[in-house]
Amino acid sequence: MDSSVTEDAEKGRSPRASTWSVPLSRRELLQATGAATLGALFASTGCEVLTGDDDTPEPLLRRLSKRFYAHGARHQTECYGTVLDPMSDVGAAAYLRVRGARERLVYRPRREAADAVLTTDTYVLSPCFAGPYLFWSERRGHGPAAPWTLRAVRTGGGPPRQQDVFDPFETAGRPMSLSAWTADDGRAWLVWEERQGRAVHVRMVPIDASGQVGSPRPVAAGAFNAYDPVCALAPDDTLYAVYTAFWEGSYRIVVQRMRPDGERLGAPERISDVTEPCCYPSVWPARHGGVWFSFTGWSGYDANHGSDFPWVRHLRYQRQRSAFRRRGVAYVGHLGEDGLRAVAAPRKERPQGFVAAMTVTGSEGAMHTHVFEDAAGRVRLLLRQHATPLEMVDPDADEEDEYEIVFDDEPNPLRVNVEEGLVDMPHHVHPTLGVMTLKDDAWSRPEPLVPRAHLEGPVSFAVAGNRLRVAFTQDGRKTHWRNGEYYDNKGQLGVGTAEVELLSPPEEEAENGDAQESAERPSSGANEPDYAWYPFRLSPLRGTSLRSPQPPEQAVVEHEGARSAGADYRPVWGQTHCHSDISVCRREFDRDPHFNYRFMQDVQGSRFGALTDHSYNMWHTEMLVMRKLAAYYYFPGEFVAMPAYEWTGSHPDACNHHGGPWGHVVVLYMEEEGDLAIFDPNHPILEAEAADEDASSDEETVDPDDYSFINFEDPGRHLSGLWDAYDGQRIMTLPHHVADAAHFYNWDFFSDQYTGVIEVFQDYRGSGEAPFAPGVTNRLHKEDGHWIRPQLQSGRRFGLIASGDHMGIALAGLLVTELTREGLYEALQARRTYGSTGQPVRLAFTCNGRAMGEAVPTEQARFELTAEAAEPIDEVQILRNGEVVDTVVAPGREIRHRWQAERQAPGECWYGRLLFENGEIAWTSPIWLDARSESGRSVS
């Protein structure tokens, strides 16, 4: 790749080790001191570090500069998503700037130049430089049918303008995850994933040295979904395209060899060697032939968070949950004509199967990784890593400015908010961006570059000689529950680039000389590494599928109530409550939003889904990302993605106004187009307002200047006000874990319109149906009155669903007439819902031909419960007013049970509970038996 000319070189200066403008705080010391300090911090936090290089404290990189291109506070020019032009020698880069509920793509030809705005206010995904172009994916228009097109602009000349933007070629689906490789001779290759409904393929287009863009060619367009493609040109002119594939029931890393013109050479090859899901590949040409590759596998230890005791324990269920409970570990290997090689492979000439051959020791907590080779042939690994506290607060400091990092006399550094209340556990905060170095026979400790690298995703970087430039988005906001990012008007988001010099480790003496002589290794020159790479083979990975077996696609077993109001009911299932790493609670383990959407569709067979991150972790940036991805993944008739969030009103002090606390509710936006307004109940209220509300006398008085960005008149800060704010919109607010001791739901705030469906089961906290009912875990619960059964007995009417929440896989089921947001809203309003601990099941429950969720005016009830699953049902329990009145043994995968009953009292309710042989559970929604009035209407 072309050399990069730094600002230091342009100004005739020698590169400096660091140019801090303020004294080093402990946080800055963490960045500057490298391996020894980082190792001590790992140990102090109880994070296990596995490394073969404990005795080498010398840093292997030297920081030269860190430059912010832009930054913004809440509601004020927020920016994120930096990418740099690897061919530019003057710091050309692009980033996204938030504009209310939309965003703009901004290009900066050099750091000191003015911004060039390339898009109007819209949604933009995956900007990427390839050859002389900047490419990106953009939504054109409004509504679920609006196309997502691949767009481009030529860079390198004068500042590009919006009128210079063009469509380089048509795509069959929605493009995303753009990545590119640009060779030294000017040729380039652009790869991307392309989504059509629930099918995802990878395509590639070559760009010649003159900038002529070729025709798209398929890279992966087969029987499996493919994601996150990357590519690199090896020295022998073979193009290696590497991607994640949902192959054989799990996420594998696959390589496709190609000619430079895009013709595929042979079949795709699997190169991952762990049984857990693997994601986020990278690839880089090896100077002596072939390519280096890296990826992340969820292979670290199980994240046991104490109170998480799941009810379901069978192997597939546990394997699915482990996709959200294990720490990431990085893997690095070499692929060439002679097959796979790794430093840690067994020291034998004959290839051996060895699951840990490519393990990067010391990378625990890894997310996205990027392997590369420096000018001396030294292998390095750039990685995002949840591994150490990212903010080191000096307790003796009393000036906030001491925590501002300033490089090269930057006049407007990122402002970091380090107020009391910062959460500093590794799995809560955003990851550190750092570098590891492969010495001759062991990996160095990670050396941090950027703390709190915001929004998980690929890292844009360039290597020129012994210089590494990295683009970043850094989060300067405090991280907390209750008073998290939402309330921080001091910290900022900043985008920029950092540059470091890559240092060589001291010469090492060879060990095990006889074994090393038997390994095939390239010749070593001055300052070159002396790697001993050994061949190995991949294990078969049989029996590792995550995929839930699906019942047949045809409708559930026919029954009298299959048709109502002239419309067929179609059973579908999905997620109404699922968190990503936007939420603080389990940021490392909840995974990035894309992984969650993929998991819903690939693994669970879901037809709808919503990411419901906490509102207190959302600035405009996170709100925009949530809305944007819901728009991208929404394909009416195929998969319904909904903008959503969790409104968390259970804090006993912050939520004691207007009758609170209220509990946790998920806000689902079911309009076909529009922007979901986001509220949060936790912010303090002013003294005058508290007096008007006759609030308690111990209400804390708040300086309004500290919360000037909050509109205290917003009705959405209490539950009944939230409903007023959403009046006239298709919105549901679904309560969950209603009987949890710490986060119980306040049943005084119940609305038939907004809370007519209740979460009966959630993986993390188990069932809220009734004490000692199936599915109840040993987590602490509130007194009996908060459970679901007494609420049904009191006369309240609501449907039942289940959901995953954090690191969970429970499912909500709906009977819909059409697979759209409006169709889902109609089913939720009608309470045609059911819940499952994670077992996909087609379920229907009727009375006198009326669907579950309805009130049936009758004295004589004819019930029918039908179910169809891919795994055996053990028994069906029939409940009347929450009490079991009958149990039907039902071995097999289908059941059709009919019975009759005489109404004992108006308003009584009936529902069914299915118990599967593997321990899973499913619940129908109730049906109510009412009296008939003289007008023929139902009377409870």
FIDRENMI-948044 format. One record per residue (C-alpha): x, y, z; residue number from 1. Coordinates in steps of 0.02 Angstrom, whole numbers. Layout:
<nodes>
       xx       yy       zz     k
        X        Y        Z   NUM
...
</nodes>
This chain:
<nodes>
       xx       yy       zz     k
        0        0        0     1
       58      179      -30     2
      162      265      101     3
       79      386      219     4
      153      558      249     5
      119      617      425     6
       96      794      484     7
      261      782      574     8
      350      744      411     9
      259      882      320    10
      316     1009      450    11
      494      945      454    12
      479      878      631    13
      541      715      699    14
      404      601      764    15
      379      620      950    16
      346      480     1071    17
      196      573     1140    18
      137      754     1141    19
       26      764     1293    20
      -21      943     1337    21
      -68      903     1517    22
        9      798     1656    23
      -26      612     1645    24
     -172      550     1747    25
     -189      367     1788    26
     -304      344     1639    27
     -176      422     1524    28
      -40      322     1608    29
     -136      167     1556    30
     -123      222     1376    31
       60      272     1384    32
      147      136     1483    33
      101      -16     1379    34
      122     -195     1430    35
      179     -190     1611    36
       45      -70     1671    37
      -91     -159     1573    38
      -42     -326     1646    39
      -53     -257     1822    40
     -224     -185     1786    41
     -284     -351     1719    42
     -230     -434     1879    43
     -307     -299     1988    44
     -478     -323     1911    45
     -478     -511     1920    46
     -475     -531     1731    47
     -381     -687     1682    48
     -240     -659     1558    49
     -162     -806     1467    50
        2     -760     1383    51
      166     -839     1344    52
      259     -676     1366    53
      238     -625     1547    54
      419     -571     1569    55
      432     -442     1429    56
      372     -270     1483    57
      450     -174     1338    58
      319      -83     1233    59
      310     -134     1052    60
      234       26      986    61
      266      211     1009    62
      124      337     1004    63
      150      479      881    64
      -15      572      869    65
     -199      565      907    66
     -305      689      812    67
     -490      724      831    68
     -579      772      671    69
     -744      814      754    70
     -839      789      916    71
    -1007      838      985    72
    -1113      840     1141    73
    -1289      775     1159    74
    -1405      848     1026    75
    -1257      949      960    76
    -1168      882      806    77
    -1142      706      871    78
    -1029      605      757    79
     -970      426      743    80
     -912      290      622    81
     -743      355      562    82
     -658      273      412    83
     -493      328      339    84
     -429      324      161    85
     -281      203      166    86
     -210      277        5    87
     -212      457       66    88
      -53      534      134    89
     -140      688      205    90
     -264      608      324    91
     -420      595      215    92
     -565      517      310    93
     -754      506      316    94
     -875      495      460    95
    -1061      507      500    96
    -1138      661      580    97
    -1305      644      669    98
    -1442      763      614    99
    -1591      735      729   100
    -1671      571      678   101
    -1561      554      522   102
    -1378      573      477   103
    -1258      637      345   104
    -1101      564      271   105
     -958      688      287   106
     -793      679      191   107
     -636      768      251   108
     -500      773      115   109
     -371      818      246   110
     -379      851      431   111
     -372     1040      417   112
     -494     1051      270   113
     -678     1092      276   114
     -807      954      278   115
     -889      899      117   116
    -1067      837      150   117
    -1106      696       28   118
    -1284      646       75   119
    -1445      728      126   120
    -1523      678      291   121
    -1550      491      274   122
    -1481      325      336   123
    -1303      275      289   124
    -1215      109      318   125
    -1035       48      299   126
     -938      189      215   127
     -779      117      140   128
     -634      179       33   129
     -586       71     -116   130
     -461      130     -246   131
     -504      310     -295   132
     -681      299     -225   133
     -779      314      -65   134
     -925      189      -67   135
    -1072      173       53   136
    -1247      101       69   137
    -1389      228       77   138
    -1577      218       98   139
    -1662      313      -40   140
    -1836      372        6   141
    -1954      324      146   142
    -2055      175      201   143
    -2017      -12      206   144
    -2013      -22       15   145
    -1880      114       -1   146
    -1725       43      -88   147
    -1553       35      -10   148
    -1426       71     -146   149
    -1239       66     -158   150
    -1171      241     -192   151
     -999      312     -229   152
     -900      471     -256   153
     -726      493     -328   154
     -600      566     -206   155
     -422      628     -222   156
     -455      781     -331   157
     -550      934     -276   158
     -676      922     -134   159
     -819      810     -194   160
     -996      878     -194   161
    -1166      796     -177   162
    -1195      815     -363   163
    -1038      710     -393   164
    -1115      559     -304   165
    -1169      419     -421   166
    -1232      239     -420   167
    -1087      132     -482   168
    -1194      -22     -514   169
    -1358     -101     -462   170
    -1374     -227     -322   171
    -1506     -361     -309   172
    -1529     -335     -122   173
    -1485     -213       16   174
    -1295     -190       28   175
    -1202     -177      192   176
    -1036     -224      274   177
     -929     -147      137   178
     -744     -188      142   179
     -604     -167       16   180
     -424     -204      -29   181
     -319      -83     -131   182
     -156     -148     -204   183
        4      -49     -228   184
      -24      -42     -416   185
     -193       47     -394   186
     -307     -102     -422   187
     -443     -125     -293   188
     -580     -247     -245   189
     -740     -205     -153   190
     -837     -341      -61   191
    -1003     -326       30   192
    -1149     -427       97   193
    -1316     -410       11   194
    -1480     -447       99   195
    -1642     -502       17   196
    -1767     -539      154   197
    -1687     -671      264   198
    -1560     -726      131   199
    -1388     -645      133   200
    -1252     -666        1   201
    -1078     -594      -25   202
    -1028     -508     -187   203
     -870     -428     -255   204
     -826     -302     -389   205
     -651     -268     -459   206
     -587      -91     -493   207
     -442      -72     -613   208
     -295       46     -593   209
     -382      181     -696   210
     -534      179     -584   211
     -648       80     -699   212
     -775      -14     -594   213
     -813     -189     -655   214
     -969     -295     -640   215
    -1022     -375     -475   216
     -975     -557     -455   217
    -1041     -683     -328   218
     -924     -734     -188   219
    -1047     -831      -80   220
    -1221     -860     -151   221
    -1271    -1032      -98   222
    -1367    -1128       32   223
    -1300    -1029      180   224
    -1305     -847      236   225
    -1140     -754      227   226
    -1086     -598      322   227
     -943     -476      357   228
     -837     -507      201   229
     -655     -450      188   230
     -527     -479       51   231
     -342     -465       13   232
     -228     -500     -136   233
      -89     -624     -102   234
       84     -608     -182   235
       39     -739     -314   236
     -108     -631     -373   237
     -238     -742     -291   238
     -380     -646     -211   239
     -435     -716      -44   240
     -612     -671       10   241
     -651     -718      191   242
     -823     -707      273   243
     -933     -773      412   244
    -1055     -908      355   245
    -1201     -984      447   246
    -1147    -1156      390   247
    -1196    -1324      462   248
    -1299    -1241      598   249
    -1170    -1121      669   250
    -1064     -971      623   251
     -902    -1025      536   252
     -762     -929      452   253
     -749     -972      268   254
     -624     -924      133   255
     -653     -917      -55   256
     -502     -907     -170   257
     -531     -803     -327   258
     -443     -736     -478   259
     -421     -547     -484   260
     -563     -534     -610   261
     -683     -614     -484   262
     -689     -792     -549   263
     -699     -914     -404   264
     -563    -1044     -387   265
     -631    -1203     -310   266
     -757    -1224     -171   267
     -766    -1121      -11   268
     -656    -1185      131   269
     -690    -1178      317   270
     -544    -1107      415   271
     -617    -1087      591   272
     -573    -1221      716   273
     -684    -1197      869   274
     -855    -1269      907   275
     -926    -1104      968   276
     -989     -970      847   277
     -850     -877      755   278
     -868     -702      683   279
     -778     -543      626   280
     -643     -609      507   281
     -496     -512      436   282
     -364     -555      305   283
     -193     -487      255   284
      -65     -541      124   285
       90     -629      192   286
      250     -568      110   287
      314     -746       88   288
      153     -809        9   289
      -27     -843       56   290
     -122     -739      183   291
     -139     -711      369   292
     -314     -717      438   293
     -397     -684      605   294
     -569     -701      681   295
     -656     -701      850   296
     -730     -857      928   297
     -844     -855     1081   298
     -727     -977     1168   299
     -687     -891     1332   300
     -754     -940     1501   301
     -940     -937     1538   302
     -999     -768     1603   303
    -1093     -825     1757   304
    -1178     -672     1829   305
    -1233     -751     1991   306
    -1422     -746     1987   307
    -1439     -815     1811   308
    -1506     -991     1838   309
    -1599    -1040     1679   310
    -1746    -1156     1692   311
    -1706    -1250     1531   312
    -1547    -1352     1534   313
    -1542    -1462     1377   314
    -1387    -1457     1268   315
    -1449    -1354     1121   316
    -1527    -1225     1235   317
    -1366    -1207     1331   318
    -1266    -1199     1171   319
    -1376    -1059     1106   320
    -1362     -962     1268   321
    -1174     -984     1267   322
    -1170     -877     1109   323
    -1211     -733     1228   324
    -1120     -791     1384   325
     -942     -828     1331   326
     -797     -708     1311   327
     -724     -680     1139   328
     -550     -748     1101   329
     -448     -700      947   330
     -377     -830      827   331
     -239     -801      698   332
     -177     -921      565   333
      -92     -930      396   334
     -169    -1002      237   335
      -70    -1041       81   336
      -54    -1169      -56   337
       12    -1296       69   338
     -138    -1276      186   339
     -159    -1207      361   340
      -17    -1163      480   341
       -6    -1091      654   342
      129    -1051      781   343
       44    -1155      916   344
       14    -1309      809   345
       98    -1472      868   346
      282    -1479      823   347
      264    -1616      693   348
      284    -1619      506   349
      121    -1715      484   350
      -32    -1602      510   351
     -118    -1631      676   352
     -294    -1586      731   353
     -276    -1459      871   354
     -419    -1347      923   355
     -309    -1214     1006   356
     -181    -1201      866   357
     -229    -1023      817   358
     -270     -954      990   359
     -203     -780     1027   360
     -160     -796     1211   361
     -201     -638     1306   362
     -344     -587     1190   363
     -487     -635     1308   364
     -629     -512     1286   365
     -590     -487     1100   366
     -723     -423      981   367
     -676     -366      804   368
     -497     -411      759   369
     -384     -361      613   370
     -222     -452      576   371
      -84     -366      476   372
      100     -378      438   373
      224     -235      460   374
      371     -191      347   375
      484     -318      434   376
      358     -460      415   377
      306     -451      598   378
      125     -507      627   379
       18     -387      729   380
     -162     -393      785   381
     -272     -239      801   382
     -421     -281      911   383
     -565     -215     1011   384
     -556     -293     1183   385
     -661     -295     1342   386
     -521     -327     1462   387
     -476     -184     1578   388
     -553      -30     1659   389
     -554      103     1524   390
     -563      256     1636   391
     -435      275     1775   392
     -498      416     1885   393
     -372      510     1991   394
     -458      539     2160   395
     -343      687     2198   396
     -387      780     2039   397
     -508      924     2055   398
     -496      997     1881   399
     -593      909     1746   400
     -472      975     1615   401
     -341      856     1682   402
     -438      717     1600   403
     -437      793     1427   404
     -313      710     1311   405
     -230      833     1193   406
     -110      783     1054   407
      -13      902      942   408
      -86     1057     1023   409
     -263     1009      971   410
     -369     1157     1035   411
     -533     1062     1051   412
     -501      891     1128   413
     -634      765     1170   414
     -714      808     1336   415
     -724      659     1451   416
     -851      655     1592   417
     -779      565     1742   418
     -910      611     1870   419
     -947      493     2012   420
    -1050      345     1959   421
     -944      285     1815   422
     -960       99     1782   423
     -786       29     1754   424
     -810     -159     1741   425
     -744     -226     1577   426
     -906     -306     1518   427
    -1005     -145     1546   428
     -900      -14     1456   429
     -856        2     1272   430
     -701      -96     1222   431
     -522      -34     1214   432
     -442      -23     1043   433
     -268      -98     1056   434
     -127     -192      970   435
      -45     -359     1004   436
      119     -417      926   437
      171     -593      882   438
      349     -614      941   439
      448     -763      880   440
      351     -889      984   441
      224     -795     1092   442
      100     -653     1086   443
      138     -492     1178   444
       16     -415     1298   445
     -113     -297     1222   446
      -54     -117     1211   447
     -202        5     1216   448
     -225      144     1088   449
     -399      213     1117   450
     -510      186     1270   451
     -699      171     1257   452
     -699      139     1069   453
     -883      169     1038   454
    -1000       57      936   455
     -935     -117      900   456
     -885     -141      718   457
     -737     -158      599   458
     -590      -41      626   459
     -526       62      479   460
     -336       69      475   461
     -185       84      360   462
       -6       20      372   463
      141      107      288   464
      312       40      332   465
      323       41      521   466
      180      166      542   467
        3      116      588   468
     -143      237      570   469
     -309      193      650   470
     -479      277      636   471
     -583      280      794   472
     -741      341      878   473
     -709      376     1062   474
     -844      390     1195   475
     -814      523     1327   476
     -981      501     1415   477
    -1007      424     1585   478
    -1077      249     1586   479
    -1205      202     1717   480
    -1375      130     1755   481
    -1511      257     1791   482
    -1403      412     1758   483
    -1306      348     1608   484
    -1266      422     1439   485
    -1443      489     1416   486
    -1412      618     1554   487
    -1233      666     1512   488
    -1224      839     1435   489
    -1037      854     1475   490
     -953      703     1395   491
     -939      694     1206   492
     -922      576     1060   493
     -768      609      955   494
     -701      543      790   495
     -521      547      735   496
     -364      452      692   497
     -216      392      793   498
      -42      354      727   499
       90      245      807   500
      262      180      763   501
      277       -9      767   502
      432      -64      861   503
      523     -230      844   504
      547     -340      996   505
      724     -376     1056   506
      809     -523      975   507
      758     -688     1052   508
      859     -847     1065   509
      785     -996      976   510
      715    -1134     1084   511
      688    -1317     1042   512
      806    -1303      896   513
      775    -1478      832   514
      588    -1451      824   515
      607    -1282      740   516
      720    -1353      607   517
      582    -1473      556   518
      458    -1333      529   519
      445    -1247      362   520
      488    -1066      388   521
      536     -920      276   522
      713     -855      281   523
      741     -714      404   524
      828     -552      362   525
      882     -410      474   526
      749     -367      605   527
      633     -498      531   528
      538     -617      644   529
      594     -796      661   530
      424     -881      659   531
      406    -1069      662   532
      239    -1108      579   533
      178    -1287      588   534
       42    -1371      485   535
     -121    -1425      563   536
     -292    -1484      509   537
     -465    -1432      563   538
     -575    -1541      669   539
     -738    -1603      590   540
     -849    -1502      710   541
     -990    -1629      705   542
    -1142    -1606      816   543
    -1113    -1421      852   544
    -1270    -1348      774   545
    -1355    -1203      862   546
    -1508    -1203      750   547
    -1676    -1236      830   548
    -1772    -1373      738   549
    -1919    -1293      650   550
    -2096    -1363      637   551
    -2160    -1381      459   552
    -2198    -1220      367   553
    -2380    -1265      336   554
    -2512    -1194      450   555
    -2541    -1269      621   556
    -2653    -1423      626   557
    -2820    -1366      559   558
    -2955    -1328      684   559
    -3121    -1242      689   560
    -3047    -1075      741   561
    -2916    -1065      603   562
    -3018     -936      511   563
    -3090     -778      588   564
    -3162     -626      504   565
    -3116     -698      335   566
    -2928     -700      369   567
    -2811     -844      403   568
    -2705     -837      559   569
    -2521     -874      529   570
    -2418     -928      681   571
    -2251     -835      688   572
    -2124     -810      826   573
    -1984     -690      866   574
    -1910     -570      993   575
    -2000     -424     1073   576
    -1866     -394     1206   577
    -1683     -412     1159   578
    -1531     -308     1206   579
    -1375     -267     1108   580
    -1209     -192     1165   581
    -1288      -20     1164   582
    -1355      -63     1337   583
    -1234      -49     1484   584
    -1295     -204     1575   585
    -1202     -340     1479   586
    -1115     -241     1343   587
     -983     -373     1307   588
    -1104     -519     1301   589
    -1260     -446     1222   590
    -1163     -433     1058   591
    -1180     -301      924   592
    -1351     -265      846   593
    -1311     -355      683   594
    -1267     -516      772   595
    -1432     -510      866   596
    -1536     -488      708   597
    -1439     -629      623   598
    -1459     -745      772   599
    -1647     -717      776   600
    -1665     -768      594   601
    -1528     -899      568   602
    -1536     -991      734   603
    -1714     -966      796   604
    -1811     -952      634   605
    -1889     -790      696   606
    -2004     -687      585   607
    -1999     -529      689   608
    -1881     -446      810   609
    -1843     -288      908   610
    -1686     -226      992   611
    -1742     -148     1155   612
    -1591      -60     1228   613
    -1611       48     1382   614
    -1659      228     1349   615
    -1535      289     1480   616
    -1395      227     1365   617
    -1455      322     1213   618
    -1401      487     1143   619
    -1461      536      970   620
    -1324      423      900   621
    -1389      263      979   622
    -1569      312      942   623
    -1524      335      760   624
    -1431      169      751   625
    -1581       80      827   626
    -1702      158      701   627
    -1584      135      554   628
    -1558      -50      581   629
    -1744      -79      609   630
    -1771        0      438   631
    -1632     -101      357   632
    -1691     -270      423   633
    -1876     -241      390   634
    -1941     -343      243   635
    -2132     -352      247   636
    -2188     -531      225   637
    -2015     -598      267   638
    -1954     -520      429   639
    -2024     -376      532   640
    -1897     -270      625   641
    -1970     -140      744   642
    -1893       16      820   643
    -1902      -11     1008   644
    -1820       25     1175   645
    -1837      -19     1358   646
    -1917      111     1470   647
    -1844       70     1641   648
    -1943      146     1783   649
    -1902       41     1935   650
    -1774      144     2029   651
    -1855      179     2199   652
    -1782      355     2216   653
    -1775      422     2039   654
    -1947      353     1994   655
    -2049      403     2146   656
    -2148      540     2058   657
    -2320      526     1977   658
    -2355      365     2071   659
    -2195      276     2025   660
    -2095      171     2022   661
    -2182       80     1880   662
    -2068      -64     1827   663
    -1989     -107     1660   664
    -2086      -97     1498   665
    -2033     -124     1318   666
    -2093        9     1197   667
    -2130      -63     1024   668
    -2158       54      877   669
    -2277      -28      752   670
    -2302      111      625   671
    -2246       67      450   672
    -2143      228      440   673
    -2096      367      559   674
    -1982      399      706   675
    -2006      325      878   676
    -1992      458     1014   677
    -1885      398     1160   678
    -1915      446     1341   679
    -1837      400     1506   680
    -1917      408     1680   681
    -1761      418     1786   682
    -1705      597     1775   683
    -1730      706     1931   684
    -1874      829     1943   685
    -1857     1010     1992   686
    -1902     1073     2164   687
    -2044     1182     2099   688
    -2114     1039     1999   689
    -2101      924     2148   690
    -2201     1047     2252   691
    -2334     1058     2118   692
    -2344      870     2113   693
    -2351      860     2303   694
    -2196      751     2296   695
    -2109      686     2451   696
    -2015      814     2554   697
    -1849      725     2535   698
    -1849      750     2345   699
    -1675      805     2292   700
    -1664      982     2223   701
    -1577      986     2055   702
    -1489     1131     1973   703
    -1581     1152     1807   704
    -1421     1211     1724   705
    -1347     1038     1747   706
    -1494      961     1656   707
    -1530     1098     1530   708
    -1548      971     1390   709
    -1697      888     1474   710
    -1873      948     1446   711
    -1950      925     1618   712
    -2123      944     1546   713
    -2103      787     1441   714
    -2249      673     1487   715
    -2144      521     1446   716
    -2055      523     1614   717
    -2199      429     1697   718
    -2301      284     1632   719
    -2472      364     1609   720
    -2385      515     1532   721
    -2293      398     1414   722
    -2460      336     1348   723
    -2517      515     1325   724
    -2359      553     1227   725
    -2394      406     1111   726
    -2579      443     1088   727
    -2635      407      911   728
    -2485      297      867   729
    -2473      109      847   730
    -2368       78     1001   731
    -2367      -57     1134   732
    -2281      -46     1304   733
    -2259     -225     1362   734
    -2215     -255     1547   735
    -2086     -388     1587   736
    -2020     -485     1738   737
    -2174     -421     1830   738
    -2137     -512     1995   739
    -1950     -483     2005   740
    -1906     -422     2179   741
    -1800     -275     2120   742
    -1889     -228     1959   743
    -2071     -275     1986   744
    -2211     -203     1881   745
    -2334      -80     1959   746
    -2502     -156     1915   747
    -2591        7     1961   748
    -2532       67     1791   749
    -2619      -53     1675   750
    -2691       -7     1506   751
    -2792     -121     1393   752
    -2727      -23     1244   753
    -2541      -13     1287   754
    -2505     -154     1411   755
    -2628     -285     1351   756
    -2490     -415     1333   757
    -2376     -468     1478   758
    -2210     -560     1476   759
    -2239     -725     1566   760
    -2061     -791     1548   761
    -1888     -717     1524   762
    -1727     -818     1523   763
    -1636     -711     1649   764
    -1773     -705     1782   765
    -1881     -855     1738   766
    -2071     -864     1746   767
    -2183     -734     1827   768
    -2340     -841     1812   769
    -2361     -901     1991   770
    -2254     -962     2137   771
    -2192    -1140     2108   772
    -2264    -1146     1932   773
    -2155    -1227     1798   774
    -2020    -1108     1740   775
    -1996    -1016     1905   776
    -1812    -1000     1949   777
    -1738     -966     2120   778
    -1716     -781     2087   779
    -1795     -668     2218   780
    -1975     -620     2182   781
    -2102     -497     2248   782
    -2250     -549     2354   783
    -2389     -651     2276   784
    -2496     -504     2220   785
    -2369     -454     2087   786
    -2375     -621     1996   787
    -2481     -650     1841   788
    -2604     -775     1914   789
    -2680     -659     2047   790
    -2695     -521     1918   791
    -2796     -636     1804   792
    -2900     -689     1952   793
    -2934     -505     1992   794
    -3016     -481     1823   795
    -2876     -400     1721   796
    -2864     -461     1542   797
    -2702     -479     1448   798
    -2611     -595     1331   799
    -2450     -690     1368   800
    -2282     -692     1280   801
    -2102     -737     1325   802
    -1939     -650     1280   803
    -1751     -661     1292   804
    -1697     -495     1372   805
    -1509     -503     1406   806
    -1419     -657     1339   807
    -1583     -750     1319   808
    -1676     -848     1186   809
    -1858     -861     1245   810
    -1984     -822     1108   811
    -2146     -729     1084   812
    -2276     -807      969   813
    -2412     -715      873   814
    -2557     -766      762   815
    -2553     -636      624   816
    -2654     -603      468   817
    -2506     -520      381   818
    -2321     -509      421   819
    -2302     -320      437   820
    -2286     -201      582   821
    -2471     -162      567   822
    -2509     -348      564   823
    -2408     -378      722   824
    -2492     -230      807   825
    -2665     -298      766   826
    -2618     -469      839   827
    -2548     -389      998   828
    -2703     -282     1019   829
    -2812     -436      997   830
    -2702     -535     1121   831
    -2676     -675      995   832
    -2509     -713     1073   833
    -2414     -854     1157   834
    -2244     -879     1236   835
    -2107    -1010     1234   836
    -1947    -1034     1331   837
    -1860    -1049     1162   838
    -1945    -1196     1076   839
    -2017    -1143      906   840
    -2196    -1204      908   841
    -2353    -1175      807   842
    -2488    -1152      935   843
    -2674    -1110      931   844
    -2808    -1108     1065   845
    -2993    -1076     1028   846
    -3163    -1076     1111   847
    -3320    -1094     1007   848
    -3214    -1050      855   849
    -3144     -891      933   850
    -2957     -866      949   851
    -2858     -852     1111   852
    -2855     -678     1185   853
    -3040     -653     1154   854
    -3189     -644     1271   855
    -3323     -769     1219   856
    -3503     -739     1276   857
    -3562     -916     1315   858
    -3616    -1032     1453   859
    -3560    -1189     1359   860
    -3380    -1183     1298   861
    -3304    -1297     1167   862
    -3115    -1281     1181   863
    -2981    -1340     1061   864
    -2792    -1330     1084   865
    -2679    -1378      940   866
    -2490    -1375      937   867
    -2355    -1431      818   868
    -2169    -1432      860   869
    -2010    -1513      797   870
    -1975    -1598      964   871
    -2086    -1706     1075   872
    -2220    -1632     1187   873
    -2234    -1719     1355   874
    -2400    -1655     1420   875
    -2525    -1513     1409   876
    -2594    -1433     1566   877
    -2764    -1347     1558   878
    -2787    -1202     1680   879
    -2945    -1118     1739   880
    -2918     -951     1826   881
    -2735     -996     1845   882
    -2764    -1167     1925   883
    -2728    -1332     1836   884
    -2891    -1427     1807   885
    -2833    -1559     1683   886
    -2672    -1636     1619   887
    -2662    -1723     1451   888
    -2517    -1838     1414   889
    -2463    -1803     1237   890
    -2309    -1896     1179   891
    -2264    -1843     1004   892
    -2236    -1682      908   893
    -2419    -1639      876   894
    -2570    -1626      986   895
    -2752    -1586      954   896
    -2851    -1586     1114   897
    -3036    -1543     1129   898
    -3145    -1527     1283   899
    -3304    -1446     1341   900
    -3341    -1348     1498   901
    -3484    -1255     1576   902
    -3450    -1077     1630   903
    -3449    -1065     1820   904
    -3443     -876     1835   905
    -3440     -732     1709   906
    -3263     -676     1672   907
    -3174     -838     1710   908
    -3019     -869     1604   909
    -2942    -1026     1528   910
    -2770    -1055     1454   911
    -2650    -1196     1415   912
    -2472    -1236     1466   913
    -2365    -1356     1363   914
    -2221    -1452     1441   915
    -2094    -1526     1321   916
    -1988    -1681     1351   917
    -1828    -1577     1347   918
    -1890    -1461     1486   919
    -1953    -1319     1378   920
    -2121    -1236     1411   921
    -2250    -1142     1309   922
    -2402    -1042     1365   923
    -2558     -993     1269   924
    -2647     -830     1302   925
    -2809     -843     1401   926
    -2987     -849     1337   927
    -3123     -770     1445   928
    -3299     -838     1462   929
    -3424     -697     1481   930
    -3611     -681     1501   931
    -3714     -621     1353   932
    -3813     -460     1373   933
    -3982     -426     1294   934
    -3892     -335     1153   935
    -3787     -489     1121   936
    -3627     -412     1185   937
    -3506     -497     1304   938
    -3524     -449     1487   939
    -3395     -500     1616   940
</nodes>
